[in-house]
Amino acid sequence: MRKYIVICFIIMNMLTIDAGSESPTYTIVAASNNQEDIDKAYQTKNQLLADYIDWSKGVDDLYQVCADHTNEYDASFYNGEYLIVQGDGNGKSIQGTLELNYCSSSQDVVKKSWFLSLFS
């Protein structure tokens, strides 16, 4: 019986737990590299972040929220990325993650196994 408990203990310590959750990302491409167009892209980013928080209140599927609101920014939503291209899209791009709470850490919590660390 002890042998089975020790084996179960070893197996449990070898497994890792990933507590992070995947959030949708955004990319905003400015029309050109002019300062006015870059400022407009940052204004769009600020407005998008504020709107995303409003859109997702009380909603469980955050990807569906992004897909439903693509027409408000003339955006596309594909593979978890909310893409906004302003003008010709020849300028700099702004990228980030759409979060509901920006006060929390963006670091993923990963449980490390002391048993596996002995062999690495």
Residue, then its C-alpha position, 0 to 999 in steps of 0.5 A: m500500500r505504501k508503494y502505491i501512495v509513494i508512486c501517486f505522490i511522485i506522479m502528482n508532483m510531476l504534473t504541472i498546473d497552469a492557472g493562467s487563462e487565455s485572453p483575446t489580444y488586440t493589434i492596431v495598425a496606424a495609417s502611417n508613421n506620422q505622429e498624428d496617425i500614431d496618436k489616433a491609434y493610441q486614442t483608438k486603443n484607449q477607447l477599445l480598452a474602455d469599450y471592451i470592459d463595458w462589452s464583457k460585463g456579465v458575459d462568460d465567452l469573451y471571444q464571442v464579445c470580440a466577434d460581435h463587436t467587430n463592426e464598431y471599429d471596422a475590425s476583424f477578429y480571427n484566432g483570438e486577435y482583434l485587428i484594427v487597421q486604420g487607413d492603409g495600415n502602413g504605420k506602426s502597430i500597437q499590440g496588447t491583451l484585452e483584460l478585464n482587470y489591469c491591476s492583476s498580474s499578467q504573469d502565469v502561475v505555474k506550479k513547479s515540481w521539486f521532484l522534476s527540479l532535481f533532474s534539471 
